[in-house]
Amino acid sequence: MRTIAFINQKGGVGKTTSTVNIGAGLAKLKKRVLLIDLDPQAHLTYSMGIQGHEAEHTVYDLLRGDAKAEQVIMDKYGMKIIPATLDLSGAEMEFSGIAGREFLLREALDGINEFDYILLDCPPSLGLLTLNGLTTANEVFIPLQAEFLALQGLTKLLETVEVVKKRLNKKLDITGVIGTRFDQRKKLNKEVISKVQEHFGDKVFKTMIRENIALAEAPSFGQTIFEYQANSYGAEDYLALSKEITKQ
């Protein structure tokens, strides 16, 4: 079982879009997938057409110990999902006094082993919820928009991963960097990806996610790109990327 945390403290880089559509791509490849929404904004939950506030239990209840994993997991588009709600926004403060607060998610998922992939959509910050994602995962994927500003703040993110690996989770490694909103015609896009490849080498996936309006529209319909527009560049790219991930 591969447990992968999708992180980037910069918003708007395609983190949730990548988590959802890689999950859907892997499901199309007959893999058993669990998506976990760790973001208080609940973008992954709403992108899947789930109204988090209507769910009986969410990841918040799981972290609090008020519900077990099997009570929280829902079915959607051939995948399983643990949804989030805005209730999660108070978690950082609420859990701050709990001993072992960095391991709440890992402990809650203990014994869950029927999946090929668990994908964690972490918040665009490096706080307690992201820390829980990093202590639970054994891999990190960094979605990175192919623009200059996307490189800013990357150093802090890498430092955080390194500290977590050293102190809390020795199995953790950055195993993938995903280039998003890529436009082959833009010289800057190619230059940014070239710089990223210099730093990360073959951890940068060969498949680039091209700029595609369908990817931006799909969440508003509560659908993955494969349900919304299966013949789009977005669907083509995320399926190719999913295949690449299975060969790692």
N, C-alpha and C positions, 0 to 999 in steps of 0.2 A: 504493500500500500504506500503510495506517494502522497505526502501531505505538503501542500504548497501554499505559502503565504504570498499574496500579491500586495506589494507595498510601494508607496511613493508618497512622501509628505506634500508633494505639489499636487493640487487638484487639477482636474481637467485633462489628465494625460491618457485616459482610456483604461484606468485600472478596473473599474466595475464592468465596463464593456468587455474587457478581456476576460475577466473571471467568468462572466455569464457565458460568453460565446465559445471560450475554450472548453468550458464544462459541457456545453451543448455539442460541440464538435467531437469531444471524447465520447459522449453518449451515442452519437451517430456511429462511432467506431466500435460500438458494443462494449464500452467500458462502463463500469459501475461508478457513478459520480455522486459525491455529496458536496453541495455548496454551503458555505457558512457565511452569513452576513454579520460582520463585526463592526459595521459603521453605523453610528447613531442616526445618520441621515437616511439609512435604510434604502439606499439607491438600488442595491442588488435585489432586495425584496420587491420593490415596486417595479423594477425592470422585468421581473418574472410574472407580473400581473397579480401579485399577492398584496393584499391590504394588511400590512403588519399589525395595525391596531385591531383588526378583526380576528387575528389568529388567537387561538386559546392559549398557546404558550409560544414564547420566543427565546432567542439566545439570552436575553436578559434573565429570564426565569432559570435557564440552564446554569448561568454563571452564579446566580444567587443560591442555587441548590434547591429551588422550589419545584423543579421538574427534571425528569431524567431525559437523556438524549432521545430515546424512542418516543417520548411524548411530544417532543418538539419538532421532530423531522416530518416534513411534508413532501408530497409528490408533485412534480411539475415537469412537463416536457421530457419525460424519460429520465429525469434526475431526481435526487432527493435534495431538499433545501432546509436549512435551519434559518428562519427569518429573523429580522430585527425590527425594532420600533424606536421611536424617539425616547422611550423610557431609558434607553441605553445611554443617553446623554449625561445622566447623573452618575453613571457607574464609576467613573474615575474617582469622584469624591466619596461615593458610598463605600467602595471597596478599599479605599486608601489605608484603612486601619486593620485590614484583615491580614493575618500572617499567611505567607505563601500566595499572595494575591496575583503574582505573575503566572501561577500555574492553575488558575481556576478552570480554564477551558480544557487544558490537557487532562486534568483529573475528571472533568465531566464527560470527556470522550473516551475514558479508559474502558477498554473492552469492545469498542466499536472497531471492527476489523473486516467488515463485509464489503468494503469498497476498494476499487482499484486506485481512485484518486479522491482526496479531500482537498477542496480549493477554498482558501480563506480570503475573503475580501476585507482587507484592513482599512481603518480610517486614514484620511490624509493628514496624519499627525504621528508623532512618535511617542504617544502616551501609553497608558496602561492596557488599553484594548489591543493596540498593535503589539505590545510586549507579550500579551497572552497569545496572540497569533504566532509570534516568533518562537515562543517556548513550546508551542504545540507542533509546529511545522518541522520538517527536516530539509525543506528547500525554500528558497525565496526566488520569486520572479519579480523583476522590476519593469513595469510598463513605462516607456519613455517616449514622450512626444519628440519628433525630429525637429526641434527648434532650439535656439541658443539658450533661452531661459530655462529649458528643461534640465540643463546640466547644472544649474545653480542649486545648491542644497544637496547635491548627490553625495558630497563628501560626508556630511552629517549622517545621512542614511547609512552609508557604508560603515561608518564608525559605530553606529548603533547595532547593526547586524554583528559586527566583530565583537563588541562587548557582550552581547547576548550569547554568542557562540562560546566565548571564553568563560563566562560566569554561570550561565544558566542552561545552555543547550549545545553540547559539543557536536551534535549531529548536524547542526544547521549550516547550510552552505547556499551561496547565491549560485543558482544553476541556470538561470535564464534571464536575458534582457530582451524585451519586446519593443521593437520600433513601431510606434503608432502614428496615425495621421500623416503618413508618408506620401510625398508627391515627387516622383522621379524627375519632374521638370524643374524642381526648385534646387538650385545649387546649394543653398544653405542646408536643406534637408539632408543632402548627400554628405556634406561636410560634417554635420553633427553626427550622423551615423558612423562616419569614418573615425571620428574622435572616440566615440563610444567603443568601436571595435578595437581601437588601439589599446584602450584600457581593459576591456573585458575579454578580448580575443574571441574564441569560439563559443563563449557563453551567449553571445548575441545571436539570436535566431536568424536563420537565412530568410525566413518568410517575414516580409514587412507588411504591416496592416495599412493598406492604402486609405487615403482620405475618401470617405464614402458617406453620402448623405443618408443612406438607408440605415447605417449604424447609429446615427444620431436620432433617427425617427423611431426605430424599433422599440426602445424602452417606453415611449409614450403609449404604445399599444400593448404593453405588458408581454412582449414577445422576444424570443431570441432572434438573431438575424436569420436563422434557418426557417423559422415559422413566418417571419415578416416578409423576407424577400430572398428566397433560396438561390436565385440566379444573380445576385448582386456580387460586386467585388468583395464586399465585406464577408459574405458567406464563403466565397471562394478562398479568401485569405485565411479566415479562421479555421476552416477545415484543413487547409494545407499546414497551418501552424500546429494544429492538434495532432496531425500525423507525424510532424517533426518531433513533437514532445514525446510521443509514444516510442520513438526510436532512440531517445537519449539513453 
